[in-house]
């Protein structure tokens, strides 16, 4: 008699429908996520070069906090105002050496920013290291924090 429940349990296990994995339940593809973050980093410098705050309203979180290259702490509104300020005119602005590290629904992106242009009538050339922290939510990736650090013009080689 003990065999009947065991056989029934085995039959139920064999013929029970397997739960289907819906496309929304598919595990995220890390390479696609990295590519998306790299694209956002590239779009960031393009938006800065064009003094365009629209990108930042879409991608930067409402509660964004960051630090500008001269040490000023900013929130999202302050950052957008600084970007839209026409005091800076860029001849070029590029992001390179972009590295992305993924941690579940969080990503950390670091890159090198290289720019040339005029600021209040004075020529400049600069390189800065940037770091952005992204969180992936229902509406995609959003920057929640960032910092930009200027590099000295004649930085000695460490080796």
ABEGO torsion letter per residue (X at the ends): XAAAAAAAAAAAAAABBBBBBBAAABBBBAAAAAAAAAAAAAAAAAAAAAGBAAAAAAABBAABBBBBAAGBBBBAAAAAAAAABAABBBABBBBBGBBBBBBEABBBBBBBBBBBEBBGGBBBBBBBBBBBBBBBBAAEBBBABBBBBBBBABBBBAX
